[in-house]
């Protein structure tokens, strides 16, 4: 059951984010209005509606972009729109054009993640590009997925197609979801090899790295709580040491100390060869991972490990305190 209280800006601004997953709270003034709080501190108004025997959650808007009174006023309209029967569209649309609509309206990712998704679609789903969405059958989907090398990629593509056709059903371009009829693909997911003790060994191995730029970049994967792409493409102009901020994200104390000691003689914090930044130092990372006794470790594993243990908070100062507390806990293991 959702925690209930009277929504007001002071309480919503100071709601603590859960350590993982999401929490739900409910407004006492308008009991149909609820809010998601994700582990990253994102707060979203929504309402629930049972349609054709299934419970649906209808998103109203994000807080604070939408204020509380506007969200309360939008409840009736959101419920009325959700109850409307989706009209079937007579005009046909090609799958390629529909994917562009889906990406525009349903996908909200960082630039790097978005580009990676587009490349995967172009590579694996191109054979469906010139077919009408309404003409694509379960067998067509099965043929496409079966030709993808790698069970993990095939499963992700099937999940993506399920989402795309769910959007097609909701917008009236198809009557039923052809992917829903397919059995879910089974796979053995990769286990991430990093733990608290391995992290300490990893830091020791990084500090023995002879290259100053690589050593600082690898340590920022731990101290910065950011993806490899964001860390390697850091720019000095995005850093504010007076407020300990990196763009809109706080910097941990260890990150600030590390970055202040680096030479600021380039546009990039971690310059590579030529005029660009470091891109993908796989060989150097492989040596560090082997020295730490974790040969299968990837840079992405470090980001996943750090963010999974971080207690996210909407308030920047609280989030920074949580970063420092986590780093002290992880790196001072006996």
SERO-4910 file (N, C-alpha, C, O; in steps of 0.05 Angstrom, whole numbers):
BEGIN
 pado doro    nc1    nc2    nc3   cac1   cac2   cac3    cc1    cc2    cc3    oc1    oc2    oc3
  Unk    A     17    -24      0      0      0      0     18     25      0     38     26     14
  Unk    A     10     45    -16     26     69    -18     24     86      8      3     86     20
  Unk    A     46     98     15     46    116     38     30    141     31     34    153     10
  Unk    A     11    149     48     -7    171     42      0    196     59      5    193     83
  Unk    A     -1    219     46      2    244     60     -8    266     41    -12    261     18
  Unk    A    -10    291     52    -19    314     36      5    323     19     25    332     31
  Unk    A      3    322     -7     25    331    -24     29    361    -21     10    376    -24
  Unk    A     54    369    -15     61    397    -16     90    399    -24    105    379    -21
  Unk    A     99    421    -35    126    423    -46    148    417    -26    168    404    -34
  Unk    A    145    425     -1    167    420     18    171    390     22    194    381     21
  Unk    A    150    375     25    153    346     30    163    332      5    181    315      6
  Unk    A    152    339    -19    160    326    -44    189    332    -50    204    315    -60
  Unk    A    198    356    -45    226    364    -50    245    348    -33    268    344    -41
  Unk    A    237    339    -10    255    326      9    250    296     12    260    284     31
  Unk    A    234    285     -6    229    256     -4    255    241    -10    269    247    -30
  Unk    A    262    222      6    286    206      2    281    185    -20    260    173    -21
  Unk    A    301    182    -37    299    162    -58    305    135    -47    323    133    -29
  Unk    A    292    114    -56    299     87    -47    326     78    -57    336     89    -76
  Unk    A    338     59    -44    365     49    -51    364     35    -78    384     34    -92
  Unk    A    341     23    -85    338      9   -111    308      8   -117    291     11   -100
  Unk    A    302      4   -143    274      2   -151    260     29   -149    272     50   -156
  Unk    A    236     30   -138    221     55   -135    201     52   -112    194     30   -104
  Unk    A    194     75   -101    173     77    -80    149     91    -92    151    106   -112
  Unk    A    125     87    -80    101    100    -88     88    114    -65     86    102    -43
  Unk    A     80    139    -68     66    154    -47     39    164    -59     36    166    -84
  Unk    A     20    170    -42     -7    176    -50    -16    202    -37    -10    207    -14
  Unk    A    -31    219    -52    -40    244    -42    -66    241    -26    -84    226    -35
  Unk    A    -68    253     -3    -92    252     13   -114    270      2   -137    262      2
  Unk    A   -106    293     -9   -125    312    -20   -139    300    -45   -163    304    -48
  Unk    A   -124    287    -62   -135    274    -86   -124    245    -86   -103    240    -97
  Unk    A   -139    227    -73   -128    199    -69   -122    184    -94   -107    165    -93
  Unk    A   -133    193   -117   -127    179   -142    -99    187   -152    -88    173   -170
  Unk    A    -88    208   -142    -62    218   -151    -40    204   -135    -40    205   -111
  Unk    A    -21    193   -150      2    180   -137     28    189   -150     28    204   -170
  Unk    A     50    181   -138     76    190   -148     96    167   -145     98    154   -124
  Unk    A    112    163   -167    135    145   -166    159    161   -157    163    184   -165
  Unk    A    176    150   -140    202    161   -134    222    139   -140    223    118   -126
  Unk    A    239    143   -161    258    122   -169    283    124   -152    288    143   -138
  Unk    A    300    104   -155    326    104   -140    344    126   -148    364    132   -134
  Unk    A    339    139   -171    355    161   -180    342    188   -173    352    209   -181
  Unk    A    321    187   -157    309    212   -148    289    225   -167    280    247   -162
  Unk    A    282    211   -188    262    222   -207    234    217   -196    228    196   -187
  Unk    A    218    239   -196    191    238   -184    170    242   -207    172    262   -221
  Unk    A    151    224   -209    132    225   -231    103    220   -220     98    201   -206
  Unk    A     85    239   -227     57    236   -220     44    215   -239     50    213   -262
  Unk    A     25    199   -227     10    180   -244    -16    173   -230    -20    178   -207
  Unk    A    -34    161   -246    -59    150   -235    -62    121   -244    -49    113   -264
  Unk    A    -78    106   -231    -83     78   -238   -111     75   -249   -130     88   -240
  Unk    A   -114     57   -269   -140     52   -281   -141     23   -291   -123     14   -304
  Unk    A   -162      9   -283   -166    -19   -292   -181    -18   -319   -204     -9   -320
  Unk    A   -168    -28   -340   -179    -28   -367   -178    -56   -378   -157    -68   -379
  Unk    A   -202    -67   -385   -204    -94   -396   -191   -114   -377   -178   -133   -385
  Unk    A   -196   -110   -351   -186   -129   -331   -157   -126   -323   -147   -141   -307
  Unk    A   -143   -107   -336   -115   -103   -330   -110    -76   -317   -122    -56   -325
  Unk    A    -93    -76   -297    -86    -51   -283    -66    -35   -299    -44    -45   -306
  Unk    A    -74    -10   -306    -56      7   -322    -48     31   -305    -64     42   -290
  Unk    A    -24     39   -309    -14     64   -296    -10     85   -317      4     82   -336
  Unk    A    -24    107   -313    -24    129   -333     -7    151   -322    -13    163   -302
  Unk    A     15    157   -336     33    179   -328     21    206   -334     10    211   -355
  Unk    A     22    223   -314     12    251   -317     34    270   -323     31    287   -340
  Unk    A     56    269   -308     78    287   -312     99    284   -291     94    272   -270
  Unk    A    122    296   -295    144    295   -276    144    319   -258    137    342   -266
  Unk    A    151    315   -233    154    336   -213    183    344   -212    200    325   -211
  Unk    A    191    369   -211    174    393   -208    166    406   -234    155    429   -233
  Unk    A    171    394   -257    163    406   -283    133    411   -282    123    432   -292
  Unk    A    117    393   -271     89    397   -266     84    401   -237     93    385   -220
  Unk    A     71    423   -229     66    428   -201     43    411   -190     29    398   -206
  Unk    A     40    411   -164     21    393   -151     -8    399   -159    -23    381   -165
  Unk    A    -16    425   -160    -43    432   -167    -50    424   -195    -72    416   -201
  Unk    A    -31    428   -213    -36    420   -241    -39    390   -243    -56    380   -259
  Unk    A    -24    375   -228    -26    346   -228    -54    337   -217    -66    319   -228
  Unk    A    -63    350   -196    -89    343   -185   -111    349   -206   -130    334   -209
  Unk    A   -108    372   -220   -128    379   -239   -128    361   -264   -148    360   -279
  Unk    A   -105    347   -269   -103    331   -293   -113    302   -288   -114    286   -307
  Unk    A   -120    295   -263   -128    268   -257   -152    259   -273   -152    238   -286
  Unk    A   -174    275   -272   -199    267   -286   -194    264   -316   -204    245   -329
  Unk    A   -179    282   -328   -174    281   -357   -157    256   -364   -163    243   -384
  Unk    A   -137    250   -347   -120    226   -352   -136    201   -350   -133    183   -367
  Unk    A   -154    199   -331   -171    175   -328   -191    172   -351   -196    150   -361
  Unk    A   -202    195   -360   -221    195   -382   -207    186   -408   -218    170   -423
  Unk    A   -183    196   -412   -168    189   -437   -161    159   -436   -161    146   -457
  Unk    A   -153    149   -413   -146    121   -410   -169    102   -416   -165     80   -425
  Unk    A   -193    112   -409   -217     95   -412   -227     94   -441   -243     77   -448
  Unk    A   -218    113   -457   -227    114   -485   -217     90   -501   -194     81   -497
  Unk    A   -233     79   -518   -225     57   -535   -207     68   -557   -213     88   -570
  Unk    A   -185     55   -561   -166     64   -581   -177     60   -609   -183     38   -617
  Unk    A   -180     82   -625   -191     78   -652   -170     66   -671   -147     73   -670
  Unk    A   -179     47   -687   -161     34   -706   -155     53   -729   -174     66   -740
  Unk    A   -130     54   -737   -122     72   -759   -123     57   -785   -112     35   -788
  Unk    A   -136     68   -805   -138     55   -831   -112     60   -847   -105     43   -863
  Unk    A    -99     82   -842    -74     88   -857    -52     69   -847    -47     67   -823
  Unk    A    -39     56   -866    -18     38   -859      9     54   -857     13     75   -869
  Unk    A     27     43   -841     53     56   -837     74     34   -838     71     12   -827
  Unk    A     97     41   -851    119     22   -852    132     19   -825    132     38   -809
  Unk    A    143     -4   -820    156    -10   -795    179     10   -789    182     20   -767
  Unk    A    195     16   -810    217     35   -806    207     63   -797    219     75   -779
  Unk    A    185     72   -809    174     98   -801    162     97   -773    164    116   -757
  Unk    A    150     74   -767    137     71   -740    159     70   -718    155     81   -697
  Unk    A    181     58   -724    203     57   -705    213     85   -698    219     91   -675
  Unk    A    214    102   -719    222    130   -714    202    144   -695    210    159   -678
  Unk    A    176    138   -699    156    149   -681    160    139   -652    158    154   -633
  Unk    A    165    113   -650    170    101   -624    194    113   -610    192    120   -587
  Unk    A    216    116   -624    240    128   -612    235    157   -603    245    165   -582
  Unk    A    220    171   -618    215    199   -612    197    202   -587    201    219   -570
  Unk    A    176    185   -585    156    188   -565    160    171   -540    149    177   -519
  Unk    A    175    149   -542    176    130   -520    204    126   -509    207    115   -487
  Unk    A    225    134   -523    252    129   -514    265    154   -503    267    174   -517
  Unk    A    273    153   -478    286    176   -465    312    166   -453    313    156   -430
  Unk    A    334    169   -467    360    160   -459    381    181   -462    376    202   -475
  Unk    A    404    176   -451    427    194   -457    435    191   -486    427    171   -499
  Unk    A    450    210   -496    458    210   -524    472    184   -532    466    172   -552
  Unk    A    492    176   -515    507    152   -521    490    127   -521    492    110   -539
  Unk    A    472    124   -502    455    101   -500    434    101   -523    428     80   -534
  Unk    A    424    124   -530    405    126   -552    418    118   -578    406    103   -594
  Unk    A    442    128   -584    456    121   -608    462     91   -610    460     78   -631
  Unk    A    469     79   -587    474     50   -586    449     34   -593    450     14   -607
  Unk    A    426     43   -583    400     30   -589    394     32   -619    385     12   -631
  Unk    A    398     55   -630    392     59   -659    410     41   -676    401     29   -695
  Unk    A    435     39   -668    453     21   -683    444     -8   -682    445    -23   -702
  Unk    A    435    -17   -659    425    -44   -656    400    -49   -673    397    -70   -685
  Unk    A    382    -29   -673    358    -32   -690    365    -34   -719    355    -51   -734
  Unk    A    384    -16   -728    392    -17   -756    405    -43   -764    402    -53   -786
  Unk    A    420    -55   -745    434    -79   -751    416   -104   -751    419   -121   -769
  Unk    A    398   -106   -732    383   -131   -728    355   -131   -739    344   -152   -744
  Unk    A    343   -107   -743    314   -107   -751    310    -95   -778    288    -89   -786
  Unk    A    332    -93   -794    330    -80   -820    311    -95   -839    299    -83   -857
  Unk    A    309   -121   -836    293   -137   -855    263   -131   -852    248   -137   -870
  Unk    A    255   -119   -830    227   -111   -826    221    -83   -835    198    -74   -835
  Unk    A    241    -69   -843    239    -40   -847    217    -32   -867    202    -13   -862
  Unk    A    215    -46   -889    196    -38   -910    169    -53   -910    154    -53   -929
  Unk    A    164    -67   -887    138    -80   -884    119    -62   -868    127    -47   -851
  Unk    A     93    -64   -875     73    -49   -859     71    -62   -831     72    -86   -828
  Unk    A     69    -45   -811     68    -54   -784     45    -74   -780     47    -94   -766
  Unk    A     22    -68   -792     -2    -85   -789      1   -112   -803    -14   -130   -797
  Unk    A     20   -115   -821     24   -140   -836     45   -158   -824     48   -181   -832
  Unk    A     59   -149   -803     80   -165   -791     68   -185   -772     52   -178   -754
  Unk    A     75   -210   -776     64   -232   -760     84   -243   -740    107   -234   -739
  Unk    A     74   -261   -723     92   -273   -703    114   -289   -716    137   -289   -706
  Unk    A    108   -302   -738    129   -317   -752    151   -299   -764    174   -306   -764
  Unk    A    143   -275   -773    163   -255   -782    182   -247   -760    206   -246   -763
  Unk    A    170   -242   -737    186   -234   -713    205   -257   -705    228   -253   -700
  Unk    A    194   -282   -705    209   -305   -697    233   -309   -716    255   -315   -707
  Unk    A    229   -305   -742    250   -309   -762    273   -288   -757    296   -295   -758
  Unk    A    265   -263   -752    285   -242   -747    301   -248   -722    326   -246   -723
  Unk    A    288   -255   -700    301   -259   -675    319   -284   -676    341   -284   -665
  Unk    A    311   -304   -690    326   -329   -692    353   -325   -707    371   -341   -703
  Unk    A    355   -305   -724    379   -300   -739    399   -283   -725    421   -278   -735
  Unk    A    392   -274   -701    411   -256   -685    430   -274   -670    422   -292   -656
  Unk    A    456   -268   -673    477   -283   -659    478   -274   -630    479   -250   -624
  Unk    A    477   -293   -612    479   -286   -583    452   -286   -570    434   -270   -578
  Unk    A    448   -303   -550    422   -304   -536    415   -279   -522    391   -271   -523
  Unk    A    434   -265   -510    428   -241   -495    418   -219   -514    398   -205   -508
  Unk    A    431   -215   -537    423   -195   -556    396   -202   -568    379   -185   -571
  Unk    A    392   -228   -574    366   -236   -585    343   -231   -566    322   -222   -574
  Unk    A    348   -236   -540    327   -231   -520    321   -202   -518    297   -194   -517
  Unk    A    342   -185   -518    337   -156   -516    322   -146   -541    305   -128   -538
  Unk    A    328   -156   -564    314   -148   -588    285   -157   -587    267   -142   -596
  Unk    A    280   -180   -577    252   -190   -574    237   -172   -554    213   -166   -559
  Unk    A    250   -165   -532    237   -147   -513    231   -120   -525    211   -107   -520
  Unk    A    250   -110   -541    246    -84   -555    223    -86   -574    206    -68   -575
  Unk    A    221   -107   -590    199   -111   -608    172   -113   -593    152   -102   -603
  Unk    A    172   -126   -570    148   -127   -554    139   -100   -546    115    -94   -547
  Unk    A    158    -82   -538    151    -55   -531    142    -39   -555    123    -23   -552
  Unk    A    155    -42   -577    147    -27   -601    119    -34   -610    103    -16   -615
  Unk    A    112    -60   -610     85    -68   -618     64    -62   -597     41    -59   -603
  Unk    A     72    -61   -572     53    -52   -551     46    -23   -556     22    -16   -553
  Unk    A     65     -7   -564     59     21   -571     42     22   -596     24     39   -599
  Unk    A     46      3   -615     29      2   -639      0     -4   -633    -18      6   -645
  Unk    A     -3    -22   -613    -31    -29   -604    -44     -5   -591    -67      2   -596
  Unk    A    -29      9   -574    -40     32   -559    -46     55   -578    -64     72   -571
  Unk    A    -32     57   -600    -38     79   -619    -56     71   -642    -62     88   -659
  Unk    A    -65     46   -642    -86     38   -661    -75     29   -688    -91     26   -707
  Unk    A    -49     23   -691    -38     15   -716    -41    -15   -720    -41    -25   -743
  Unk    A    -42    -31   -698    -47    -59   -700    -67    -67   -679    -71    -53   -659
  Unk    A    -81    -90   -683   -102    -99   -665    -90   -115   -642   -101   -113   -619
  Unk    A    -70   -130   -647    -58   -146   -626    -27   -147   -629    -17   -141   -650
  Unk    A    -14   -154   -608     15   -154   -607     26   -181   -616     23   -200   -602
  Unk    A     39   -183   -640     48   -208   -650     71   -220   -633     75   -244   -633
  Unk    A     86   -203   -619    108   -213   -603     99   -226   -578    112   -244   -567
  Unk    A     75   -219   -568     64   -230   -543     59   -260   -546     58   -275   -526
  Unk    A     55   -269   -571     49   -298   -576     75   -315   -575     73   -340   -574
  Unk    A     98   -303   -576    123   -318   -577    132   -325   -549    128   -309   -530
  Unk    A    144   -349   -545    155   -356   -518    179   -338   -512    194   -331   -530
  Unk    A    182   -332   -486    205   -316   -478    230   -332   -481    231   -355   -473
  Unk    A    251   -320   -492    276   -333   -496    291   -336   -469    292   -317   -453
  Unk    A    301   -360   -464    317   -364   -440    346   -360   -445    357   -366   -467
  Unk    A    360   -349   -425    388   -345   -428    401   -345   -401    388   -340   -381
  Unk    A    427   -350   -400    442   -348   -376    456   -321   -375    475   -316   -389
  Unk    A    445   -303   -359    455   -276   -358    483   -276   -345    489   -291   -327
  Unk    A    499   -258   -355    527   -255   -345    526   -245   -317    512   -225   -311
  Unk    A    541   -257   -299    544   -248   -272    567   -228   -270    589   -234   -278
  Unk    A    561   -205   -259    582   -185   -256    601   -193   -233    592   -198   -211
  Unk    A    627   -194   -239    646   -206   -220    656   -189   -197    671   -198   -181
  Unk    A    647   -163   -196    659   -145   -176    644   -147   -150    620   -148   -149
  Unk    A    660   -146   -128    648   -144   -101    665   -123    -85    683   -111    -96
  Unk    A    659   -120    -60    672    -99    -44    702   -104    -42    718    -85    -43
  Unk    A    710   -129    -38    738   -135    -35    753   -133    -61    776   -125    -62
  Unk    A    739   -141    -83    751   -137   -109    755   -108   -116    775   -101   -130
  Unk    A    738    -91   -107    740    -62   -113    766    -51   -100    780    -35   -112
  Unk    A    772    -60    -75    796    -51    -62    821    -59    -78    840    -44    -81
  Unk    A    821    -85    -87    843    -94   -103    845    -79   -130    867    -74   -140
  Unk    A    822    -72   -140    822    -57   -166    834    -29   -162    850    -21   -179
  Unk    A    828    -16   -140    839     11   -135    870      8   -133    884     25   -143
  Unk    A    879    -12   -118    908    -16   -115    921    -20   -143    943    -10   -148
  Unk    A    908    -36   -160    919    -42   -186    920    -16   -204    939    -12   -218
  Unk    A    899      0   -201    897     25   -217    919     44   -208    932     57   -224
  Unk    A    924     46   -182    944     65   -172    972     56   -180    990     73   -179
  Unk    A    976     32   -188   1002     23   -198   1005     27   -228   1026     21   -240
  Unk    A    984     38   -241    985     43   -270   1005     66   -275   1003     87   -261
  Unk    A   1023     63   -294   1044     83   -299   1034    108   -312   1046    129   -309
  Unk    A   1013    106   -328   1003    129   -344    985    146   -326    965    136   -316
  Unk    A    991    172   -322    976    189   -304    947    193   -314    929    191   -298
  Unk    A    944    197   -340    917    201   -351    900    177   -348    877    179   -339
  Unk    A    911    153   -354    895    128   -352    889    123   -322    867    114   -316
  Unk    A    908    128   -305    904    122   -276    881    140   -266    863    130   -251
  Unk    A    881    165   -273    860    184   -264    833    176   -276    812    177   -263
  Unk    A    833    169   -302    807    162   -315    795    137   -302    771    136   -298
  Unk    A    812    117   -297    802     92   -285    791     97   -256    771     85   -248
  Unk    A    805    114   -241    796    120   -214    770    136   -215    753    133   -197
  Unk    A    766    152   -236    741    167   -238    717    149   -244    694    157   -238
  Unk    A    722    126   -255    700    107   -259    689     99   -232    665     92   -230
  Unk    A    706     99   -211    697     92   -184    687    116   -169    666    116   -157
  Unk    A    703    138   -170    696    161   -154    674    178   -167    661    194   -153
  Unk    A    670    175   -193    651    193   -207    623    183   -210    605    199   -216
  Unk    A    618    157   -205    591    146   -207    578    152   -234    555    160   -235
  Unk    A    593    148   -255    584    155   -282    593    133   -301    611    118   -295
  Unk    A    581    132   -325    588    112   -345    615    118   -357    626    140   -354
  Unk    A    626     98   -370    652    101   -383    652    124   -403    670    140   -404
  Unk    A    630    126   -419    628    147   -439    629    174   -427    644    192   -437
  Unk    A    614    178   -405    614    205   -392    641    211   -380    650    234   -381
  Unk    A    653    192   -367    679    197   -354    700    204   -374    714    224   -371
  Unk    A    703    188   -395    725    192   -414    721    218   -430    741    229   -440
  Unk    A    697    227   -433    692    252   -448    688    276   -430    676    296   -439
  Unk    A    697    275   -406    695    298   -388    709    323   -399    730    321   -411
  Unk    A    697    346   -395    708    371   -403    713    389   -379    696    390   -360
  Unk    A    734    405   -379    740    422   -356    719    443   -352    713    450   -329
  Unk    A    707    452   -374    687    473   -371    661    464   -357    646    480   -347
  Unk    A    657    438   -355    634    427   -341    638    423   -311    619    416   -297
  Unk    A    662    428   -302    668    424   -273    668    450   -258    679    470   -266
  Unk    A    655    449   -235    653    473   -217    664    463   -190    649    452   -174
  Unk    A    690    469   -184    702    460   -160    692    476   -135    694    466   -113
  Unk    A    682    500   -140    672    516   -117    647    503   -105    643    504    -81
  Unk    A    630    491   -122    606    478   -113    608    448   -114    589    433   -107
  Unk    A    631    437   -122    636    408   -124    615    396   -142    602    376   -135
  Unk    A    612    407   -166    591    397   -185    604    391   -212    624    404   -220
  Unk    A    593    371   -225    600    364   -252    574    365   -268    558    346   -267
  Unk    A    571    386   -284    545    391   -297    524    393   -276    525    410   -258
  Unk    A    504    375   -276    483    375   -256    486    354   -235    467    348   -221
  Unk    A    510    342   -234    515    320   -215    536    327   -195    557    338   -203
  Unk    A    532    321   -169    553    328   -150    578    310   -153    576    287   -163
  Unk    A    600    320   -144    626    305   -144    632    296   -116    629    311    -97
  Unk    A    641    272   -113    650    262    -87    676    276    -80    690    287    -97
  Unk    A    683    275    -54    707    287    -44    732    275    -58    750    290    -66
  Unk    A    732    249    -61    755    236    -74    757    244   -104    779    247   -114
  Unk    A    735    249   -117    735    258   -145    747    286   -147    762    292   -164
  Unk    A    739    303   -128    749    331   -128    779    332   -124    793    346   -139
  Unk    A    789    317   -105    818    316   -100    833    305   -124    853    316   -132
  Unk    A    822    284   -136    835    272   -159    836    292   -183    857    295   -195
  Unk    A    814    305   -188    813    323   -212    829    348   -208    841    358   -227
  Unk    A    830    358   -184    845    383   -179    875    379   -183    889    398   -189
  Unk    A    885    355   -181    914    349   -184    921    345   -213    945    342   -219
  Unk    A    902    344   -231    908    339   -260    915    364   -274    905    386   -267
  Unk    A    933    363   -294    940    387   -309    917    395   -327    905    379   -341
  Unk    A    911    421   -327    889    431   -343    900    444   -369    896    468   -374
  Unk    A    914    428   -385    926    439   -409    912    429   -434    924    429   -456
  Unk    A    887    420   -432    872    410   -455    843    417   -451    834    422   -428
  Unk    A    828    416   -472    799    420   -471    786    397   -455    766    401   -441
  Unk    A    798    373   -458    787    349   -445    802    343   -419    825    349   -417
  Unk    A    788    332   -400    800    325   -375    819    301   -379    841    300   -368
  Unk    A    811    282   -397    827    259   -403    833    258   -433    820    244   -448
  Unk    A    853    274   -441    859    276   -470    870    250   -481    885    236   -467
  Unk    A    863    244   -506    875    221   -519    895    230   -540    907    251   -538
  Unk    A    899    213   -560    917    221   -581    904    242   -599    880    241   -603
  Unk    A    920    259   -610    910    280   -627    895    301   -611    905    309   -589
  Unk    A    871    309   -621    856    331   -607    832    320   -593    816    336   -582
  Unk    A    828    294   -592    804    283   -579    809    274   -550    831    279   -539
  Unk    A    790    261   -539    792    250   -512    797    220   -513    795    208   -534
  Unk    A    803    208   -491    805    179   -489    779    166   -499    757    176   -493
  Unk    A    781    145   -513    757    132   -524    752    105   -511    732    101   -497
  Unk    A    769     86   -515    764     59   -505    791     45   -499    800     29   -515
  Unk    A    804     52   -476    830     40   -470    828     11   -460    833      5   -437
  Unk    A    821     -7   -478    815    -35   -470    840    -49   -461    839    -64   -440
  Unk    A    863    -46   -475    887    -61   -467    896    -53   -439    903    -70   -423
  Unk    A    896    -27   -434    905    -17   -408    886    -27   -386    895    -34   -364
  Unk    A    860    -26   -392    841    -35   -372    844    -65   -367    842    -74   -344
  Unk    A    849    -80   -388    853   -109   -386    876   -115   -367    875   -134   -351
  Unk    A    898   -100   -370    921   -105   -352    914    -99   -323    922   -114   -305
  Unk    A    900    -77   -319    892    -70   -292    873    -91   -280    877    -99   -257
  Unk    A    854   -100   -295    835   -120   -286    849   -147   -279    843   -159   -259
  Unk    A    869   -154   -295    884   -178   -290    901   -175   -265    903   -194   -248
  Unk    A    913   -152   -261    929   -147   -237    912   -148   -212    921   -155   -190
  Unk    A    886   -140   -215    868   -141   -192    856   -169   -187    842   -173   -168
  Unk    A    863   -188   -205    852   -215   -202    823   -218   -211    810   -236   -202
  Unk    A    814   -199   -228    786   -200   -238    788   -197   -269    780   -177   -279
  Unk    A    797   -218   -283    803   -215   -311    778   -209   -328    781   -198   -350
  Unk    A    754   -217   -319    730   -213   -335    717   -186   -330    695   -181   -341
  Unk    A    729   -170   -313    716   -144   -306    717   -124   -329    737   -121   -342
  Unk    A    694   -111   -333    692    -90   -353    689    -63   -339    682    -62   -315
  Unk    A    693    -41   -353    689    -15   -342    660    -10   -335    653      3   -316
  Unk    A    642    -22   -351    613    -20   -346    606    -34   -319    588    -25   -305
  Unk    A    620    -56   -313    615    -70   -287    620    -51   -263    606    -52   -244
  Unk    A    640    -34   -265    647    -16   -243    624      4   -239    615      9   -217
  Unk    A    614     15   -261    592     35   -259    567     21   -247    554     33   -230
  Unk    A    561     -3   -257    537    -17   -247    540    -23   -217    521    -20   -202
  Unk    A    564    -31   -209    568    -38   -181    565    -13   -163    552    -14   -142
  Unk    A    577     10   -171    576     34   -155    548     45   -153    539     53   -131
  Unk    A    534     46   -175    507     58   -174    487     39   -161    467     49   -150
  Unk    A    492     13   -161    474     -5   -148    476     -2   -117    456     -6   -104
  Unk    A    499      5   -107    502      7    -78    497     36    -68    494     40    -44
  Unk    A    496     55    -87    492     83    -79    463     88    -71    445     79    -85
  Unk    A    458    102    -49    431    110    -42    426    137    -55    438    157    -48
  Unk    A    409    137    -75    404    161    -91    386    180    -76    368    171    -61
  Unk    A    390    205    -80    373    226    -66    368    249    -86    386    255   -102
  Unk    A    345    261    -84    338    283   -101    354    308    -95    361    323   -113
  Unk    A    361    312    -69    376    335    -61    406    330    -67    417    309    -59
  Unk    A    419    349    -81    446    345    -90    466    342    -67    484    325    -68
  Unk    A    462    357    -45    480    356    -23    477    329     -9    497    317      0
  Unk    A    453    319     -6    449    293      6    461    271    -11    472    252     -1
  Unk    A    458    274    -38    470    254    -56    500    253    -53    513    232    -53
  Unk    A    512    277    -51    541    279    -48    550    266    -22    570    252    -21
  Unk    A    535    270      0    541    257     25    540    227     23    556    213     34
  Unk    A    520    217      8    517    189      4    540    177    -12    549    155     -7
  Unk    A    550    192    -32    573    183    -48    597    180    -30    611    160    -30
  Unk    A    602    201    -13    626    200      4    624    178     25    644    164     30
  Unk    A    600    174     36    596    152     55    601    125     43    614    108     55
  Unk    A    591    121     18    594     95      5    624     90     -1    633     68      3
  Unk    A    638    110    -12    666    106    -18    682    100      6    700     83      6
  Unk    A    677    114     28    691    109     53    686     80     63    704     67     73
  Unk    A    661     71     59    654     44     68    667     23     51    678      3     61
  Unk    A    667     27     25    677      7      6    708      6      7    719    -16      5
  Unk    A    721     28      9    750     29      6    765     27     32    789     27     32
  Unk    A    750     25     54    763     21     80    757     -6     92    756    -10    116
  Unk    A    752    -26     74    747    -53     83    771    -65     95    794    -61     86
  Unk    A    767    -81    117    789    -95    129    795   -120    114    813   -135    121
***
